[in-house]
Amino acid sequence: MPEIRRLPSALVNRIAAGEVVERPAAALKELVENAIDAGARRIGVVLAEGGLARIEVVDDGCGMSPEAMALALERHATSKLPDALIGPDGAIELVTTLGFRGEALPSIASVARLTIDSRELGAGEGWRRVVDHGALLADEPAALPPGTRVRVEELFAKVPARRKFLRSARSEYAACLDVVRRLAMARPDIAFTLETIGDGAKRTVLNLQAGEELATRVARIIAHELKDNSVPIELERDTPHGVMRLTGVAGLPTWNRGVADHQYLFVNGRPVKDRLLVGAVRGAYADMLARDRHAVLALFLDLPPQDVDVNVHPAKTEVRFRDSAGVRGFIVSGLRQALATGDRRSAQGPDRGAMARWQAEPLSSPLPIGEGPGVGGLRYPAWLNTPLPNPSPSGEGLLLREMAQSFAAPQGRAEEAAPVPAEAQQYPLGIARGQVANTYIVAEAADGLVLVDQHAAHERLVLERLRAAGADESVRRSQALLVPDVVEMDEVDCDRLEDAAEGLARYGLVIERFGPSAMLVRAVPSAIAKADTAKLLTDLADDIAKHGKQEDSGALLLAERLELVLATMACHGSVRAGRTLSVAEMNALLREMEATPRSGQCNHGRPTWVKLSMEDVEKLFGRH
């Protein structure tokens, strides 16, 4: 039998370092968290070669004595657990600091050259301790102001098996930058600076002042546009152990990204990457974003320590909740409630590139000779084939251009509008003036022109009607079919629809199995009474197939999946692009948009309307 023996302490530290310090960003995270726990009001970070060559963290916290510094480099030694939490009756889950395991510093010192300079407030001098891959090199006095300076160099230099798995300096720098951003976002009361050293020059990447408002700090870190394209979140709920609180900033659905790298999630001030929270965010935005787009937000969930376990992994980025379903529902309802306060806004105004092209385009393009009838059945005159010069400042050539314009076929349609009522100033989306390409409604508001995508807007309105009908079990807004429709489908799709039939019936869609490979449609929601039932059922089956996995694999709950299929039902019952609307119908659509939640974006996250301010209109004509 092989001999059982104790491992050397140096080897134990290196094994532990594999869990705590797998890359420079992990070491940086531990050092910055130590600075925060030390009560620092200002934290400075310096990186060289993305942290591969050097990581330096300087803070103005409480500092350490020489004895405390030596003890801090021993495994499982920490100052962050009070006596009440240590012992057989201690409750480790009540810890309130970011760190508590006592593994970070000895783990880093075992795989890098670690230099710690520290001075306690009121102490006459500071102290320095240098450890190179587990070997003590220096233990001596040092001169520095109160606080602590930690320098990590030559990470994994003597562990080539680990070093070769590190990525490029640029990739490691991106990971370090993300760590600093998340920790700085969680503590707007602390000033943060991040500097990089490369090619002999130092560059300041972040310079955040202490005492900023949360929304301001989040916008400075993510994007300045977020402040104007987001809604604040403030929600509380009582729990058996205290109060659960959700705060933060949520971007409007129309202001989204193609990747989920701008979703910042925090639990009790700790940055986490938790599947439950990510799934809750996806569920909250489910009917407001396209499936390949992701929301931009920063969520801060604070709950009693008894209700969350942070001691899941040494990196402390994973957590477990006592009531995971309650937490998920709380986040989903909180986000939806917050978005309902700013939902009538569209995050996107006129695209600047489109505006520039509009100004740069010639007023007319050369017209082919004799192709198609012109206005009144006339054919285009031959001289129109010659490109026309722009009119001179004195007006020469203007009449010729106006004559050319008179032969162009109209691209829009306008009707004589009813007199503008006196209360028109109360209409944020204005009064309808016409329709362009049978797709876009043009309305005049008090402060500019509004363009509305009629299909996208009506799709949102129908979805909200369906949701309202399903929210009240006593209201059955469905229309029975005189002759039930039989829809032939694959047997697997029929199984999926049969399983979801009870939930679909709550929204007015009554279906039942009709043989092995067919479904019988007995009633449809009144809002989509004219929908093609065969295509509707096919799309619903596809939706359920895509989102029908089990919850533990990260998919949405059944109730949230039913919310998703509503979007498909709404799309089938909405006004299509290309349909001619009367002025009365346009105004009715605008008024309903003003009174409907989340009408600023369609079910896929695109804006339903944009506004061109009068100032922009005047710029187009050189009046500004």
C-alpha positions as CSV (number, residue, x, y, z in Angstrom):
1,M,0.0,0.0,0.0
2,P,1.4,3.5,-0.9
3,E,2.5,5.5,2.1
4,I,0.2,8.3,3.3
5,R,2.1,11.4,4.2
6,R,1.6,15.1,4.8
7,L,2.3,17.4,1.9
8,P,4.9,20.2,2.3
9,S,3.4,23.5,3.1
10,A,4.8,25.1,0.0
11,L,3.1,22.5,-2.2
12,V,-0.1,22.9,-0.3
13,N,0.0,26.6,-1.0
14,R,0.5,26.1,-4.7
15,I,-2.4,23.6,-4.8
16,A,-4.6,26.1,-3.0
17,A,-3.4,28.9,-5.4
18,G,-4.8,26.9,-8.3
19,E,-8.3,27.6,-6.9
20,V,-7.8,31.2,-5.8
21,V,-5.3,32.6,-8.3
22,E,-5.7,31.2,-11.8
23,R,-4.8,34.4,-13.6
24,P,-3.7,38.0,-12.8
25,A,-7.3,39.2,-12.6
26,A,-8.0,36.8,-9.8
27,A,-5.0,38.1,-7.8
28,L,-6.0,41.7,-8.4
29,K,-9.6,40.9,-7.2
30,E,-8.3,39.6,-3.9
31,L,-6.0,42.5,-3.3
32,V,-8.6,45.2,-4.1
33,E,-11.1,43.4,-1.9
34,N,-8.5,43.4,0.9
35,A,-8.2,47.1,0.5
36,I,-11.9,47.7,0.6
37,D,-12.2,45.5,3.8
38,A,-9.4,47.6,5.3
39,G,-11.6,50.7,5.2
40,A,-9.8,52.4,2.3
41,R,-11.2,55.6,0.9
42,R,-8.9,55.7,-2.1
43,I,-7.5,52.7,-4.0
44,G,-5.0,52.9,-6.8
45,V,-4.2,50.1,-9.2
46,V,-1.2,49.9,-11.5
47,L,-0.8,47.2,-14.2
48,A,2.2,46.3,-16.4
49,E,1.7,44.0,-19.4
50,G,-1.9,43.3,-18.3
51,G,-0.8,42.2,-14.9
52,L,1.5,39.5,-16.2
53,A,4.6,41.5,-15.3
54,R,3.3,43.5,-12.3
55,I,0.2,44.3,-10.3
56,E,0.3,47.0,-7.7
57,V,-2.5,48.0,-5.4
58,V,-2.2,51.0,-3.0
59,D,-4.8,52.0,-0.4
60,D,-5.1,54.4,2.5
61,G,-6.8,51.9,4.8
62,C,-6.0,50.9,8.4
63,G,-2.6,49.3,7.5
64,M,-0.9,46.4,9.3
65,S,1.7,46.1,12.0
66,P,4.9,43.9,11.3
67,E,3.4,41.1,13.4
68,A,0.1,41.2,11.6
69,M,1.8,41.3,8.3
70,A,3.7,38.1,9.0
71,L,0.6,36.4,10.2
72,A,-1.4,37.5,7.2
73,L,1.0,35.5,5.0
74,E,0.1,32.2,6.8
75,R,-2.7,30.1,5.5
76,H,-6.2,30.5,7.0
77,A,-5.2,33.6,9.0
78,T,-7.6,36.5,8.7
79,S,-8.8,39.6,10.6
80,K,-12.2,39.6,9.0
81,L,-14.0,37.1,11.2
82,P,-15.0,38.4,14.6
83,D,-14.8,36.2,17.7
84,A,-18.6,35.6,17.6
85,L,-18.2,33.8,14.3
86,I,-15.3,31.6,15.3
87,G,-15.8,28.5,17.3
88,P,-18.2,25.5,17.4
89,D,-21.2,27.8,17.7
90,G,-20.1,30.4,15.2
91,A,-22.2,31.3,12.2
92,I,-19.9,31.7,9.2
93,E,-22.8,32.7,7.0
94,L,-23.1,36.0,8.9
95,V,-19.8,37.3,7.6
96,T,-20.1,40.8,6.1
97,T,-16.7,41.4,4.6
98,L,-15.7,40.5,1.0
99,G,-12.9,38.2,2.2
100,F,-12.9,35.8,5.1
101,R,-11.1,32.6,4.1
102,G,-7.5,33.7,4.8
103,E,-6.1,32.1,1.6
104,A,-5.4,34.9,-0.9
105,L,-2.1,36.4,0.3
106,P,-0.3,33.1,1.0
107,S,-1.6,31.7,-2.3
108,I,-0.3,34.6,-4.2
109,A,3.0,34.6,-2.4
110,S,3.5,30.9,-3.3
111,V,3.3,31.5,-7.1
112,A,4.8,35.0,-7.5
113,R,7.1,37.6,-6.0
114,L,5.0,39.4,-3.4
115,T,6.0,42.7,-1.7
116,I,3.9,44.2,1.0
117,D,4.6,47.7,2.5
118,S,2.2,48.8,5.2
119,R,2.0,51.4,7.9
120,E,-0.7,51.7,10.6
121,L,-2.3,55.0,11.2
122,G,-0.3,56.7,14.0
123,A,2.7,54.4,13.7
124,G,6.1,56.0,13.5
125,E,7.3,53.9,10.5
126,G,6.1,51.3,8.1
127,W,7.2,47.8,7.4
128,R,8.1,45.8,4.3
129,R,7.9,42.0,3.7
130,V,9.0,40.3,0.5
131,V,8.2,36.7,-0.3
132,D,9.4,35.1,-3.6
133,H,7.4,32.0,-4.5
134,G,7.2,31.0,-0.9
135,A,10.7,32.0,0.2
136,L,11.1,35.0,2.5
137,L,13.6,37.5,1.1
138,A,13.1,40.7,3.1
139,D,11.6,41.7,6.4
140,E,12.6,45.3,7.1
141,P,11.4,48.9,7.9
142,A,9.9,50.9,5.0
143,A,8.9,54.6,4.5
144,L,5.4,55.2,3.2
145,P,2.2,57.1,4.3
146,P,-0.5,55.3,6.4
147,G,-2.0,52.5,4.4
148,T,-0.8,49.5,2.4
149,R,1.0,48.9,-0.9
150,V,1.0,45.4,-2.4
151,R,3.1,44.5,-5.4
152,V,2.8,41.2,-7.3
153,E,5.5,40.4,-9.9
154,E,6.6,37.5,-12.0
155,L,3.3,35.6,-11.5
156,F,3.8,31.9,-12.2
157,A,7.4,32.5,-13.2
158,K,8.5,29.4,-11.4
159,V,5.4,27.4,-12.3
160,P,5.7,27.0,-16.1
161,A,2.8,24.6,-16.3
162,R,0.5,27.4,-15.2
163,R,2.2,30.2,-17.0
164,K,1.7,28.7,-20.4
165,F,-2.0,28.6,-19.9
166,L,-2.2,32.4,-19.4
167,R,-3.5,34.4,-22.3
168,S,-2.0,37.4,-24.1
169,A,-1.3,40.6,-22.2
170,R,-4.2,42.2,-23.9
171,S,-6.7,39.5,-22.8
172,E,-5.4,39.5,-19.2
173,Y,-5.6,43.3,-19.1
174,A,-9.3,43.1,-20.2
175,A,-10.0,40.7,-17.4
176,C,-8.3,43.0,-14.9
177,L,-10.1,46.0,-16.1
178,D,-13.4,44.2,-15.7
179,V,-12.5,43.3,-12.1
180,V,-11.7,46.9,-11.2
181,R,-14.9,48.1,-12.9
182,R,-17.1,45.7,-10.9
183,L,-15.6,46.5,-7.6
184,A,-15.6,50.3,-8.2
185,M,-19.2,50.0,-9.3
186,A,-20.1,48.3,-6.0
187,R,-18.5,51.1,-3.9
188,P,-19.2,54.6,-5.2
189,D,-18.1,55.9,-1.8
190,I,-14.4,55.0,-2.7
191,A,-12.2,56.7,-5.2
192,F,-10.5,54.4,-7.7
193,T,-7.7,54.9,-10.2
194,L,-6.4,52.5,-12.7
195,E,-3.1,53.1,-14.6
196,T,-1.3,50.9,-17.1
197,I,2.4,50.9,-17.9
198,G,3.6,50.0,-21.4
199,D,6.4,51.1,-23.6
200,G,7.9,53.1,-20.8
201,A,4.7,55.3,-20.5
202,K,2.0,55.4,-17.9
203,R,-1.6,55.9,-18.9
204,T,-4.6,56.6,-16.7
205,V,-7.6,54.4,-17.7
206,L,-10.0,55.0,-14.8
207,N,-10.2,58.0,-12.4
208,L,-13.3,57.8,-10.3
209,Q,-14.0,60.2,-7.5
210,A,-15.4,59.2,-4.1
211,G,-18.9,60.1,-3.1
212,E,-20.6,59.8,-6.5
213,E,-24.2,58.8,-6.9
214,L,-24.7,55.2,-7.8
215,A,-26.3,56.0,-11.2
216,T,-23.4,58.4,-12.0
217,R,-20.7,55.9,-11.1
218,V,-22.4,53.2,-13.1
219,A,-22.8,55.4,-16.2
220,R,-19.2,56.5,-16.0
221,I,-18.0,52.9,-15.9
222,I,-20.4,51.4,-18.5
223,A,-21.2,54.2,-20.9
224,H,-22.2,57.9,-20.5
225,E,-25.3,57.2,-22.7
226,L,-26.7,54.8,-20.1
227,K,-27.7,57.7,-17.8
228,D,-30.2,58.9,-20.4
229,N,-31.3,55.5,-21.6
230,S,-32.0,53.7,-18.3
231,V,-34.5,53.7,-15.4
232,P,-33.6,53.5,-11.7
233,I,-34.5,50.4,-9.6
234,E,-35.6,50.6,-6.0
235,L,-37.6,47.8,-4.5
236,E,-37.9,46.1,-1.1
237,R,-39.6,43.0,0.2
238,D,-39.7,41.5,3.7
239,T,-38.2,38.1,4.4
240,P,-38.3,36.0,7.6
241,H,-34.8,37.3,8.5
242,G,-35.1,40.9,7.4
243,V,-35.5,43.0,4.3
244,M,-34.5,42.0,0.7
245,R,-33.6,45.1,-1.4
246,L,-33.0,45.5,-5.1
247,T,-31.4,48.7,-6.4
248,G,-29.4,49.7,-9.4
249,V,-29.8,50.9,-13.0
250,A,-31.5,49.0,-15.8
251,G,-31.0,50.0,-19.5
252,L,-34.1,50.5,-21.7
253,P,-34.7,47.4,-23.9
254,T,-34.0,49.5,-27.0
255,W,-30.5,50.2,-25.7
256,N,-28.9,46.8,-25.8
257,R,-25.8,44.9,-26.8
258,G,-25.0,41.7,-28.8
259,V,-23.1,40.2,-25.9
260,A,-23.9,40.0,-22.1
261,D,-20.6,41.5,-21.0
262,H,-22.4,44.7,-19.7
263,Q,-24.5,42.9,-17.1
264,Y,-23.1,43.7,-13.6
265,L,-24.7,41.7,-10.8
266,F,-23.9,42.1,-7.1
267,V,-25.1,40.3,-4.0
268,N,-24.5,42.1,-0.7
269,G,-21.9,44.3,-2.4
270,R,-20.0,41.3,-3.8
271,P,-19.7,41.0,-7.6
272,V,-21.0,37.6,-8.6
273,K,-21.6,35.6,-11.8
274,D,-24.6,33.5,-10.8
275,R,-26.8,31.5,-13.3
276,L,-29.9,32.2,-11.2
277,L,-29.5,36.0,-11.5
278,V,-28.6,35.8,-15.2
279,G,-31.7,33.7,-15.8
280,A,-33.9,36.2,-13.9
281,V,-32.6,39.1,-16.0
282,R,-33.3,37.2,-19.2
283,G,-36.8,36.4,-18.0
284,A,-37.5,40.0,-17.1
285,Y,-36.5,41.2,-20.6
286,A,-37.9,38.1,-22.4
287,D,-40.7,39.9,-24.3
288,M,-38.7,43.1,-24.8
289,L,-35.5,41.9,-26.5
290,A,-34.6,39.9,-29.5
291,R,-33.1,36.5,-28.5
292,D,-29.7,37.4,-29.7
293,R,-29.6,40.8,-27.8
294,H,-28.7,41.4,-24.2
295,A,-29.7,44.0,-21.7
296,V,-27.3,46.5,-20.1
297,L,-27.7,46.9,-16.4
298,A,-26.2,47.0,-12.9
299,L,-28.2,45.2,-10.2
300,F,-27.5,45.3,-6.5
301,L,-29.3,42.7,-4.5
302,D,-29.0,43.1,-0.7
303,L,-30.5,40.5,1.6
304,P,-30.0,39.1,5.1
305,P,-26.8,37.0,5.4
306,Q,-28.8,34.1,6.6
307,D,-30.5,33.9,3.2
308,V,-27.4,33.5,1.1
309,D,-24.3,31.3,1.2
310,V,-21.2,33.0,-0.2
311,N,-18.9,30.2,0.9
312,V,-19.4,28.1,-2.2
313,H,-16.1,28.5,-4.0
314,P,-12.8,30.1,-3.0
315,A,-13.2,32.7,-5.7
316,K,-16.5,33.8,-4.0
317,T,-18.1,34.6,-7.4
318,E,-20.8,32.0,-6.9
319,V,-23.6,32.1,-4.3
320,R,-26.5,30.0,-3.2
321,F,-29.8,31.4,-2.0
322,R,-32.0,29.8,0.7
323,D,-35.2,30.8,-1.4
324,S,-34.0,30.7,-5.0
325,A,-37.5,30.9,-6.5
326,G,-38.4,33.9,-4.3
327,V,-35.2,35.7,-5.3
328,R,-35.8,35.0,-9.0
329,G,-39.4,36.3,-8.8
330,F,-38.3,39.3,-6.8
331,I,-35.7,40.3,-9.5
332,V,-38.1,39.7,-12.4
333,S,-40.9,41.7,-10.9
334,G,-38.6,44.4,-9.8
335,L,-37.1,44.8,-13.2
336,R,-40.5,44.8,-14.9
337,Q,-41.9,47.3,-12.5
338,A,-38.9,49.6,-13.0
339,L,-39.1,49.3,-16.8
340,A,-42.8,50.1,-16.7
341,T,-41.9,53.6,-15.4
342,G,-39.8,54.5,-18.4
343,D,-41.3,52.2,-21.0
344,R,-43.0,54.9,-23.1
345,R,-39.5,56.3,-23.9
346,S,-37.6,55.1,-26.9
347,A,-33.9,54.9,-26.2
348,Q,-32.9,55.6,-29.8
349,G,-33.4,59.0,-31.4
350,P,-32.5,59.5,-35.1
351,D,-29.3,57.7,-35.9
352,R,-26.5,60.3,-36.5
353,G,-25.2,58.4,-39.5
354,A,-28.6,58.4,-41.0
355,M,-29.0,62.1,-40.4
356,A,-25.6,62.8,-42.0
357,R,-26.5,60.8,-45.1
358,W,-29.8,62.6,-45.3
359,Q,-28.0,65.9,-45.4
360,A,-25.4,64.7,-47.8
361,E,-27.7,63.1,-50.4
362,P,-28.4,65.1,-53.6
363,L,-31.9,66.4,-53.7
364,S,-32.7,64.2,-56.7
365,S,-31.0,61.5,-58.7
366,P,-30.7,61.2,-62.5
367,L,-33.9,59.8,-64.0
368,P,-33.8,57.3,-66.9
369,I,-35.1,58.4,-70.2
370,G,-38.6,57.4,-71.1
371,E,-38.9,54.6,-68.4
372,G,-42.4,54.4,-67.0
373,P,-45.0,57.1,-67.0
374,G,-44.4,60.3,-65.1
375,V,-46.9,62.5,-63.3
376,G,-50.2,62.5,-65.1
377,G,-49.2,59.8,-67.5
378,L,-46.4,61.9,-69.0
379,R,-43.0,60.3,-69.8
380,Y,-39.8,61.7,-68.2
381,P,-38.2,64.3,-70.5
382,A,-34.8,63.4,-71.9
383,W,-33.0,66.4,-70.4
384,L,-33.7,64.9,-66.9
385,N,-31.1,62.2,-67.6
386,T,-28.4,64.8,-67.1
387,P,-27.2,65.2,-63.5
388,L,-28.3,68.5,-62.2
389,P,-25.8,70.7,-60.3
390,N,-26.7,72.0,-56.8
391,P,-28.2,75.5,-56.9
392,S,-25.8,78.4,-56.4
393,P,-26.0,80.5,-53.3
394,S,-27.7,83.2,-55.3
395,G,-30.4,80.8,-56.4
396,E,-29.3,80.0,-60.0
397,G,-30.4,76.5,-61.0
398,L,-33.1,76.3,-58.3
399,L,-36.0,76.6,-60.7
400,L,-34.5,73.8,-62.9
401,R,-34.2,71.5,-59.9
402,E,-37.8,72.2,-58.8
403,M,-39.0,71.3,-62.2
404,A,-37.1,68.1,-62.0
405,Q,-38.6,67.3,-58.6
406,S,-42.1,67.8,-60.0
407,F,-41.7,64.6,-62.2
408,A,-40.7,62.4,-59.3
409,A,-43.3,59.9,-58.1
410,P,-44.6,60.6,-54.6
411,Q,-43.1,58.3,-51.9
412,G,-45.5,59.1,-49.1
413,R,-49.2,59.6,-48.4
414,A,-50.8,62.4,-46.5
415,E,-54.4,63.1,-45.7
416,E,-56.0,66.3,-44.6
417,A,-55.9,66.1,-40.9
418,A,-58.7,67.2,-38.6
419,P,-58.1,70.5,-36.8
420,V,-55.6,70.2,-34.0
421,P,-57.5,70.1,-30.7
422,A,-56.6,72.4,-27.9
423,E,-55.3,69.6,-25.7
424,A,-52.8,68.5,-28.3
425,Q,-50.0,69.8,-26.1
426,Q,-50.9,66.9,-23.7
427,Y,-50.0,64.3,-26.3
428,P,-46.4,63.2,-26.1
429,L,-46.5,61.4,-29.4
430,G,-48.3,64.3,-31.1
431,I,-51.1,64.4,-33.8
432,A,-50.9,62.2,-36.9
433,R,-50.1,64.1,-40.1
434,G,-49.7,61.2,-42.6
435,Q,-48.2,57.9,-43.5
436,V,-45.0,57.1,-45.3
437,A,-44.6,53.9,-47.4
438,N,-47.7,52.6,-45.7
439,T,-45.4,51.6,-42.9
440,Y,-44.4,54.7,-40.9
441,I,-46.7,57.2,-39.2
442,V,-45.6,60.8,-39.2
443,A,-46.9,62.8,-36.3
444,E,-46.4,66.4,-35.1
445,A,-45.6,66.8,-31.4
446,A,-45.1,70.1,-29.5
447,D,-41.3,69.7,-29.6
448,G,-40.7,67.9,-32.9
449,L,-41.7,65.3,-35.4
450,V,-42.4,61.7,-34.4
451,L,-42.0,58.7,-36.7
452,V,-43.8,55.5,-35.6
453,D,-43.3,52.0,-37.0
454,Q,-46.9,51.0,-37.1
455,H,-46.3,47.2,-37.1
456,A,-43.8,47.3,-34.2
457,A,-46.0,49.6,-32.1
458,H,-49.2,47.6,-32.7
459,E,-47.3,44.4,-31.9
460,R,-46.5,45.7,-28.5
461,L,-50.1,46.9,-27.9
462,V,-51.5,43.5,-28.8
463,L,-49.0,41.8,-26.5
464,E,-50.0,44.0,-23.5
465,R,-53.7,43.3,-24.2
466,L,-53.0,39.6,-24.2
467,R,-51.1,39.9,-21.0
468,A,-53.9,41.9,-19.4
469,A,-56.4,39.3,-20.4
470,G,-54.3,36.5,-18.9
471,A,-53.7,38.3,-15.7
472,D,-57.4,38.2,-14.8
473,E,-58.8,34.6,-14.8
474,S,-62.3,36.0,-14.8
475,V,-61.9,37.7,-18.1
476,R,-61.9,35.4,-21.1
477,R,-61.1,37.5,-24.1
478,S,-61.3,34.8,-26.6
479,Q,-63.4,34.2,-29.7
480,A,-64.8,30.7,-30.4
481,L,-64.5,29.4,-33.9
482,L,-67.7,28.4,-35.6
483,V,-65.9,25.5,-37.2
484,P,-62.8,24.4,-35.3
485,D,-59.6,24.5,-37.3
486,V,-57.6,21.3,-37.7
487,V,-53.9,21.9,-37.9
488,E,-51.7,19.0,-39.0
489,M,-48.2,19.0,-37.3
490,D,-45.4,16.7,-36.3
491,E,-46.2,14.5,-33.4
492,V,-43.4,16.0,-31.3
493,D,-44.8,19.5,-31.9
494,C,-48.2,18.3,-30.9
495,D,-46.9,16.9,-27.7
496,R,-45.3,20.2,-26.8
497,L,-48.5,22.1,-27.5
498,E,-50.6,19.6,-25.6
499,D,-48.4,20.1,-22.5
500,A,-48.7,23.9,-22.8
501,A,-52.5,23.9,-23.6
502,E,-53.6,24.7,-20.1
503,G,-51.3,27.8,-19.9
504,L,-52.3,28.9,-23.4
505,A,-56.0,28.7,-22.5
506,R,-55.4,31.4,-19.9
507,Y,-54.7,33.8,-22.7
508,G,-57.6,32.8,-24.9
509,L,-56.0,30.2,-27.1
510,V,-58.0,27.0,-26.7
511,I,-56.5,23.9,-28.4
512,E,-56.7,20.2,-27.9
513,R,-55.1,17.1,-29.3
514,F,-56.8,15.7,-32.5
515,G,-55.1,12.4,-33.2
516,P,-51.4,11.6,-33.2
517,S,-50.3,14.4,-35.5
518,A,-52.9,17.1,-35.4
519,M,-54.2,19.8,-33.1
520,L,-57.7,21.2,-32.9
521,V,-58.1,25.0,-32.5
522,R,-61.4,25.8,-30.8
523,A,-60.9,29.5,-29.9
524,V,-58.3,32.2,-30.4
525,P,-57.7,35.4,-28.4
526,S,-60.0,38.1,-29.6
527,A,-57.0,40.4,-30.2
528,I,-55.7,38.0,-32.9
529,A,-59.0,36.7,-34.2
530,K,-57.9,36.9,-37.8
531,A,-54.6,35.2,-37.4
532,D,-53.5,32.2,-39.4
533,T,-54.0,29.4,-36.9
534,A,-51.7,26.9,-38.7
535,K,-48.8,29.3,-38.8
536,L,-49.5,30.5,-35.2
537,L,-49.4,26.9,-33.8
538,T,-46.2,26.2,-35.8
539,D,-44.4,29.3,-34.4
540,L,-45.7,28.5,-30.9
541,A,-44.3,25.0,-31.1
542,D,-41.0,26.3,-32.2
543,D,-40.9,28.8,-29.3
544,I,-41.7,26.1,-26.8
545,A,-39.1,23.8,-28.3
546,K,-36.4,26.4,-27.9
547,H,-37.3,27.5,-24.4
548,G,-38.6,24.2,-23.1
549,K,-35.6,22.8,-21.2
550,Q,-35.6,22.1,-17.5
551,E,-35.0,25.0,-15.1
552,D,-31.8,23.6,-13.7
553,S,-30.2,23.8,-17.1
554,G,-30.7,27.6,-17.1
555,A,-33.9,27.8,-19.2
556,L,-36.9,29.9,-18.1
557,L,-39.7,28.7,-15.9
558,L,-43.0,27.6,-17.5
559,A,-44.7,30.9,-16.6
560,E,-41.9,32.8,-18.3
561,R,-42.1,30.5,-21.3
562,L,-45.8,31.3,-21.6
563,E,-44.9,35.0,-21.6
564,L,-42.5,34.3,-24.5
565,V,-45.2,32.6,-26.6
566,L,-47.4,35.6,-26.1
567,A,-45.0,37.7,-28.2
568,T,-45.4,35.2,-31.1
569,M,-49.2,35.4,-30.7
570,A,-49.1,39.2,-30.7
571,C,-47.0,39.3,-33.9
572,H,-49.7,37.4,-35.7
573,G,-52.4,39.7,-34.6
574,S,-50.7,43.1,-35.2
575,V,-51.1,45.6,-38.0
576,R,-48.7,44.7,-40.8
577,A,-46.4,47.1,-42.6
578,G,-47.9,48.1,-45.9
579,R,-51.4,48.5,-44.6
580,T,-53.0,51.9,-45.3
581,L,-54.4,53.6,-42.2
582,S,-56.7,56.5,-41.9
583,V,-55.8,59.6,-39.8
584,A,-58.3,58.5,-37.2
585,E,-56.7,55.0,-37.0
586,M,-53.2,56.6,-36.7
587,N,-54.3,58.9,-33.9
588,A,-56.0,56.0,-32.1
589,L,-52.8,54.0,-32.3
590,L,-50.8,57.0,-30.9
591,R,-53.2,57.5,-28.0
592,E,-53.1,53.8,-27.1
593,M,-49.3,53.9,-27.2
594,E,-49.3,56.7,-24.7
595,A,-51.4,54.7,-22.3
596,T,-49.7,51.3,-22.7
597,P,-46.8,50.0,-20.7
598,R,-43.5,49.3,-22.5
599,S,-44.8,50.9,-25.7
600,G,-41.4,52.5,-26.4
601,Q,-40.0,49.2,-27.8
602,C,-41.5,46.3,-29.7
603,N,-41.3,42.7,-28.5
604,H,-37.8,42.3,-30.0
605,G,-36.2,45.3,-28.4
606,R,-36.4,47.7,-31.4
607,P,-37.8,51.2,-30.9
608,T,-41.4,51.7,-31.9
609,W,-40.9,55.4,-32.5
610,V,-38.2,58.0,-32.8
611,K,-38.4,61.8,-32.4
612,L,-36.8,64.4,-34.6
613,S,-36.6,67.6,-32.6
614,M,-37.5,70.9,-34.1
615,E,-33.8,71.9,-33.6
616,D,-32.7,69.0,-35.8
617,V,-35.3,69.9,-38.4
618,E,-34.1,73.5,-38.5
619,K,-30.5,72.2,-38.9
620,L,-31.6,70.3,-42.0
621,F,-32.7,73.5,-43.6
622,G,-29.9,75.6,-42.4
623,R,-32.0,77.6,-40.0
624,H,-30.0,76.9,-37.0
